[in-house]
Amino acid sequence: MTRRARKKLRSKMNSISTDEVLSKAEVDSENIVRLKLTTRKGTRIESVPLKKLEKVANKTKLYWKLEDGWLMLYGIS
């Protein structure tokens, strides 16, 4: 007896890269939270600006991006 191969369901939405979205959006310091990643016995985040993180997290569209050891959360309305 053999297993039947399942067909992969493809999303009907077109995938867009984060760079494309961010280039079209107005991004300023109010819409970005920067988190510094350090690697010492595993990668961890040293500190979190909680008030700003809560403010940005209330935006409707969120995008994460990793640049030069910084994990950045972009909140776009």
PyMOL commands that set and color helices and strands:
alter all, ss='L'
color gray80, all
select helices_A, chain A and resi 18-24+29-31+50-57
alter helices_A, ss='H'
color red, helices_A
select strands_A, chain A and resi 32-39+43-45+61-67+70-76
alter strands_A, ss='S'
color yellow, strands_A
deselect
rebuild
show_as cartoon
